[in-house]
Amino acid sequence: MVLIENGRVAGHAFLAGMYEDDYFPDHVVDKGRLILLRLCGRIEAERPVGLPALYALTHAATEEFNALDEEFCAAGSEIETCAREMIAEDFWFVAEAYGFTDADHEELIATRDW
């Protein structure tokens, strides 16, 4: 488990909408939640200065979601429109929670293939 110091992030229900929808298997959504928590842990550990440094971290996490889409498909699901929006919203939440309020929503997840 990732230890998160940011209280706002620690109390956030990542991917809540995906957990509420039976189309998305919880065991795979759990992996997506962990990707986001690891991203937060990296932000806290590395303390990125500036948007390019943040984007490097979010792009790496997005690549993990790219790989996770295969697991969704294998479980009879996929990262489709609703899931894309929920994942993107949580990436934006992370950026904002760590003070990157000027981050570009699309650039945060620019490396996505979902």
URNORCOR-V136571 format. One record per backbone hydrogen bond with DSSP energy under -1.0 kcal/mol. NH is the residue of the N-H (numbers start at 1). CO is the residue of the C=O. E is the energy in kcal/mol with one decimal. If there is no record, write none. Layout:
nh=NH co=CO e=E
nh=NH co=CO e=E
This chain:
nh=10 co=6 e=-2.8
nh=11 co=7 e=-1.6
nh=12 co=9 e=-1.7
nh=14 co=12 e=-1.3
nh=16 co=13 e=-1.3
nh=19 co=15 e=-1.7
nh=20 co=16 e=-1.6
nh=24 co=21 e=-1.8
nh=28 co=25 e=-1.2
nh=29 co=25 e=-2.5
nh=30 co=26 e=-3.0
nh=32 co=28 e=-1.6
nh=33 co=29 e=-2.7
nh=34 co=30 e=-2.1
nh=35 co=31 e=-1.8
nh=36 co=32 e=-1.9
nh=37 co=33 e=-2.3
nh=38 co=34 e=-2.8
nh=39 co=35 e=-2.1
nh=40 co=36 e=-2.1
nh=41 co=37 e=-2.4
nh=42 co=38 e=-2.6
nh=43 co=39 e=-2.4
nh=44 co=40 e=-2.5
nh=45 co=41 e=-2.2
nh=46 co=42 e=-3.3
nh=47 co=43 e=-1.9
nh=54 co=50 e=-1.7
nh=55 co=51 e=-3.4
nh=56 co=52 e=-1.8
nh=57 co=53 e=-1.3
nh=58 co=54 e=-2.6
nh=59 co=55 e=-2.8
nh=60 co=56 e=-1.5
nh=61 co=57 e=-1.9
nh=62 co=58 e=-2.4
nh=63 co=59 e=-2.2
nh=64 co=60 e=-1.3
nh=65 co=61 e=-1.7
nh=66 co=62 e=-2.3
nh=67 co=63 e=-1.9
nh=68 co=64 e=-2.0
nh=69 co=65 e=-1.6
nh=70 co=67 e=-1.0
nh=72 co=68 e=-2.0
nh=73 co=69 e=-2.5
nh=74 co=70 e=-2.4
nh=75 co=71 e=-1.3
nh=76 co=73 e=-1.9
nh=77 co=72 e=-2.9
nh=80 co=78 e=-1.4
nh=84 co=80 e=-3.2
nh=85 co=81 e=-2.2
nh=86 co=82 e=-2.2
nh=87 co=83 e=-2.9
nh=88 co=84 e=-2.7
nh=89 co=85 e=-2.4
nh=90 co=86 e=-1.8
nh=91 co=87 e=-2.1
nh=92 co=88 e=-2.4
nh=93 co=89 e=-2.6
nh=94 co=90 e=-2.3
nh=95 co=91 e=-2.4
nh=96 co=92 e=-2.8
nh=97 co=93 e=-2.9
nh=98 co=94 e=-1.5
nh=99 co=96 e=-1.8
nh=100 co=95 e=-2.9
nh=101 co=99 e=-1.1
nh=103 co=100 e=-1.7
nh=108 co=104 e=-1.9
nh=110 co=107 e=-1.4
nh=112 co=109 e=-1.9
